[in-house]
């Protein structure tokens, strides 16, 4: 079997975990598959000299970026100054990407791909905090800031930092099979590869915390009782406000309507139960306030493009007889 060549681009201010996370996945995949030479990973910087990461870690590359190639998978991490990249670095990325089988970015590495013209007309993602900037600077890119990674043809982009591990696991599954990806995930003590369209962060993290204590208490109640009556009328009663006043105040202080907030909390609660327990889908639907499995199925398909049973299959490892 010919080794699959992976080149990881290094530059001053790079985010170190964008580099080391995927590198550990590829390095471990060959061992897990019993094929130590499955991947040949090379780190390369302009000029071949050491670079200092954003956190201060000094990285010594394997090669000069000018001398590598051809490349099967080109991986471009994020980091400082990706919004103002070195034109020579962008040009070299464009050259290497032209003949690469796959081109991958992690976090704000998407800006380098976009600057090189590689994302024009494509769907892409990046760290949630930079999605608006990517869309503004590159209007020809269809930016979706929610998923943890997006694949559009031979180009894949991922969200911030640890999402690069998820994307690398997805590529390993594509190359060497699901069982190998599972073994690597277990070794790294991470969950089985998250589906790419899983949201980057939780409903509670995405939304604001209300300023007023009664509304904060309502947020806490929703999180702790997803199975309860969470209609606007019931929640307004808990906060001692009229339904109309409550709905306006909640949307203003939390950033989303009560209905959307409740939908997100219920979806997240159901996801956790599917990931972490063996409860049946009907039981989960009831305990998360959906009422029926069909209602939960519709919510999952709408938000995650996968029904609950498929979501569970993707996220959780198959039972094994060993450790």
C-alpha positions in Angstrom: 0.0 0.0 0.0 1.4 3.4 -1.0 1.7 5.9 1.9 -0.8 8.7 1.7 1.2 11.9 1.9 -0.1 14.6 4.2 1.6 18.1 4.3 0.7 20.4 7.2 1.6 24.0 6.5 3.4 25.9 9.3 3.8 29.7 9.6 4.5 32.3 12.2 1.5 32.6 14.7 0.0 29.2 13.7 -2.4 27.7 16.2 -0.5 24.8 17.6 -3.4 22.5 18.3 -4.7 23.0 14.7 -1.4 21.3 13.8 -0.9 18.7 16.5 -4.5 17.5 16.7 -4.8 16.2 13.1 -1.1 15.1 13.2 -1.8 12.8 16.1 -4.8 11.4 14.3 -2.9 10.5 11.2 0.1 9.2 13.1 -2.1 7.0 15.2 -4.2 5.7 12.3 -1.5 3.7 10.7 -0.7 1.9 13.9 -4.4 1.3 14.6 -4.9 -0.2 11.2 -1.7 -2.3 11.4 -0.3 -0.3 8.6 2.4 2.0 10.1 3.2 3.5 6.8 -0.4 4.3 5.9 0.3 8.1 6.2 3.5 10.0 5.6 3.0 13.3 7.4 5.3 16.2 6.7 5.3 19.6 8.4 6.6 22.4 6.2 7.1 26.1 6.6 8.2 28.9 4.2 12.0 28.6 4.0 12.0 25.5 6.2 12.8 27.4 9.4 11.3 27.1 12.8 8.1 29.0 13.6 6.6 30.3 16.8 3.0 29.3 17.4 0.3 31.8 18.7 0.8 30.3 22.2 4.6 30.6 22.0 5.4 27.0 21.3 8.4 26.7 18.9 7.7 24.3 16.1 10.5 22.8 14.0 9.2 21.7 10.5 10.4 18.8 8.5 10.8 20.6 5.3 10.8 23.8 3.3 7.3 24.4 1.9 8.8 25.3 -1.5 10.3 21.8 -1.8 7.4 19.6 -0.9 5.0 17.9 -3.3 3.2 16.3 -4.8 0.7 16.1 -2.0 -2.2 13.8 -1.4 -3.7 15.8 1.5 -2.8 19.4 2.1 -3.7 20.7 5.6 -3.8 24.4 6.3 -4.2 25.3 10.0 -5.4 28.6 11.4 -3.5 31.1 13.5 -2.7 34.8 13.9 -2.6 37.0 10.9 -4.5 34.6 8.6 -6.6 37.7 7.8 -3.5 39.4 6.5 -1.5 36.5 5.0 1.8 36.6 3.3 1.1 36.6 -0.5 4.0 34.1 -1.1 2.4 31.7 1.4 -1.0 32.0 -0.3 0.5 31.4 -3.7 2.4 28.3 -2.6 -0.8 26.9 -1.0 -2.6 27.6 -4.3 0.1 25.7 -6.2 0.1 22.7 -3.9 -3.7 22.5 -3.7 -3.9 22.4 -7.5 -2.6 18.8 -7.6 -3.7 17.6 -4.2 -6.3 14.9 -3.8 -7.8 16.7 -0.8 -7.3 20.2 0.7 -8.2 20.7 4.3 -8.3 23.7 6.6 -8.7 24.0 10.3 -10.2 27.0 12.1 -9.1 30.3 10.4 -7.1 28.3 7.9 -10.2 28.8 5.8 -9.1 32.4 5.2 -5.9 31.2 3.6 -7.9 28.8 1.3 -10.3 31.6 0.4 -7.4 34.0 -0.3 -6.0 31.4 -2.6 -9.4 31.3 -4.5 -10.0 27.7 -3.4 -13.3 28.3 -1.7 -15.0 30.3 -4.4 -18.5 28.9 -5.1 -18.1 26.4 -2.3 -19.7 25.8 1.1 -17.2 26.2 4.0 -17.0 26.7 7.7 -14.6 28.2 10.2 -14.4 29.1 13.9 -17.8 30.4 14.8 -16.3 33.7 15.9 -14.9 34.4 12.4 -17.8 33.2 10.2 -19.2 36.7 9.6 -15.8 38.1 8.7 -15.1 35.2 6.3 -18.5 35.8 4.6 -17.9 39.6 4.4 -14.4 39.4 3.0 -15.2 36.6 0.5 -18.8 36.9 -0.7 -18.3 34.2 -3.2 -17.9 31.6 -0.4 -21.1 30.1 1.1 -20.1 30.3 4.7 -21.9 28.1 7.2 -20.6 28.9 10.7 -22.5 26.3 12.5 -21.1 22.8 11.6 -17.9 21.4 13.0 -16.7 20.5 9.5 -17.9 20.8 6.0 -16.9 18.8 2.9 -17.4 20.2 -0.5 -15.9 18.0 -3.2 -12.2 17.6 -2.5 -12.0 20.6 -0.1 -12.9 20.3 3.5 -13.0 23.0 6.1 -13.4 22.7 9.9 -14.4 24.8 12.8 -12.1 26.0 15.6 -9.2 24.1 17.1 -10.4 20.7 18.3 -12.8 20.3 15.3 -9.6 19.6 13.3 -9.4 16.3 15.2 -13.0 15.5 14.1 -12.2 16.3 10.5 -9.0 14.2 10.6 -11.0 11.3 12.0 -13.5 11.6 9.2 -10.7 11.5 6.6 -9.2 8.4 8.4 -12.6 6.7 8.3 -12.8 7.5 4.6 -9.3 6.1 3.9 -9.0 3.2 6.4 -12.5 2.4 7.6 -14.7 3.1 10.5 -13.1 0.7 12.9 -9.7 2.3 12.5 -11.2 5.8 13.2 -12.9 4.4 16.3 -9.6 2.9 17.6 -7.8 6.2 17.1 -10.7 8.1 18.8 -10.5 5.8 21.8 -6.7 6.1 22.0 -7.0 9.9 22.0 -9.8 9.7 24.6 -12.2 11.6 22.5 -15.7 10.7 21.5 -16.3 8.8 18.3 -16.1 11.2 15.4 -18.9 13.7 15.7 -21.0 14.2 12.6 -19.8 17.1 10.6 -23.1 18.9 10.8 -23.2 18.8 14.6 -23.3 22.3 16.0 -20.0 23.9 17.1 -21.3 24.7 20.6 -24.2 24.2 22.9 -27.5 26.2 23.0 -26.6 27.5 26.5 -23.1 28.6 25.2 -24.5 30.1 22.0 -27.2 32.1 23.7 -26.7 35.0 26.0 -27.4 34.8 29.7 -30.4 37.0 30.5 -29.7 40.1 32.6 -32.8 39.9 34.8 -32.9 37.2 37.5 -36.4 35.9 36.6 -35.3 35.3 33.0 -32.1 33.6 34.1 -34.2 31.4 36.4 -36.4 30.5 33.4 -33.2 29.5 31.4 -32.1 27.3 34.2 -35.6 25.7 34.4 -35.7 25.0 30.7 -32.3 23.3 30.9 -33.2 21.2 33.9 -36.8 20.3 32.7 -36.8 19.8 28.9 -39.8 17.4 29.4 -42.0 20.1 31.0 -44.6 22.4 29.5 -42.2 25.0 28.0 -44.8 27.0 26.1 -44.5 30.8 26.2 -47.5 31.0 28.5 -46.0 28.5 31.0 -42.7 30.2 31.0 -44.2 33.6 31.3 -46.1 32.4 34.3 -42.9 31.2 36.0 -41.3 34.7 35.4 -44.4 36.6 36.6 -44.7 38.4 33.3 -47.4 38.5 30.7 -46.8 36.2 27.7 -46.2 39.1 25.4 -43.9 41.0 27.7 -42.0 37.7 28.5 -41.5 36.9 24.8 -40.2 40.3 24.0 -37.9 40.5 27.1 -36.5 37.0 26.5 -35.7 37.6 22.9 -34.0 40.9 23.7 -31.9 39.6 26.6 -31.1 36.0 25.3 -30.8 36.8 21.6 -33.3 34.2 20.4 -37.0 33.7 20.8 -38.2 31.4 23.6 -39.4 28.8 21.1 -36.0 28.6 19.4 -34.2 28.4 22.7 -36.4 25.6 23.9 -35.9 23.7 20.6 -32.2 24.0 21.0 -32.2 22.8 24.6 -34.4 19.8 23.8 -32.3 18.8 20.8 -29.1 19.1 22.9 -30.6 17.0 25.7 -31.7 14.3 23.3 -28.3 14.3 21.6 -26.6 13.7 25.0 -28.9 10.8 25.9 -28.3 9.2 22.5 -24.5 9.6 22.9 -24.2 8.6 26.5 -27.0 6.1 27.3 -28.7 3.1 25.9 -32.2 4.5 26.5 -34.6 3.7 23.7 -35.6 6.5 21.3 -39.2 6.5 22.5 -38.1 7.0 26.1 -35.6 9.8 25.0 -38.3 11.5 23.0 -40.6 11.5 26.0 -38.0 12.7 28.5 -36.9 15.5 26.3 -40.3 16.9 25.7 -40.9 15.8 22.1 -43.9 13.7 23.0 -43.4 11.2 20.1 -40.4 9.6 18.4 -41.7 11.1 15.1 -41.6 14.6 16.5 -38.0 14.0 17.7 -37.1 12.5 14.3 -38.3 15.6 12.5 -36.3 17.8 14.8 -33.1 15.8 14.2 -33.5 15.7 10.4 -34.2 19.4 10.3 -31.2 20.4 12.5 -28.7 17.6 11.9 -29.7 16.0 8.6 -29.9 12.6 10.3 -32.6 10.8 12.2 -31.9 9.8 15.9 -31.0 6.2 15.2 -28.5 7.3 12.5 -27.1 10.0 14.8 -26.5 7.4 17.5 -24.8 5.0 15.1 -22.4 7.7 13.9 -21.5 9.1 17.3 -21.1 6.0 19.4 -18.7 3.1 18.9 -20.0 -0.3 18.2 -19.8 -2.7 21.2 -16.6 -4.7 21.2 -15.4 -7.7 23.2 -12.1 -6.1 24.2 -10.9 -2.9 25.8 
